Amino acid sequence: MTIREVTVDELEQALATGARVVDVREPVEYTEAHVPGAVLIALGTVPQNLDAFEGDDPVYIICRSGGRSMRACEFLADQGVEAVNVAGGMIAWATSGRAVVGGDLPE
């Protein structure tokens, strides 16, 4: 199984056209800084939240550096979900100078 990966440049372009991004880091990491519009679903809770990943379009998965998001993508692909890994994760996003937001945990 091959998981598609995108750069943060490609993620930014996808987000501009309405793509969804899911952050699979832990809540404390998410509240420190995340991609604007990202939804938090911690890696350990992905199996219980499969419905959040379903849809007609691919869902972009991000974590700190790309490892946890790749594991999430592999699991999701086994479930028939088109998931795309963001290479370099939040480290690449933030170091590229792109905007981040923090402090807001989903209810």
PyMOL commands that set and color helices and strands:
alter all, ss='L'
color gray80, all
select helices_A, chain A and resi 8-16+27-32+43-53+67-78+89-95
alter helices_A, ss='H'
color red, helices_A
select strands_A, chain A and resi 5-6+20-23+39-40+59-62+83-86
alter strands_A, ss='S'
color yellow, strands_A
deselect
rebuild
show_as cartoon
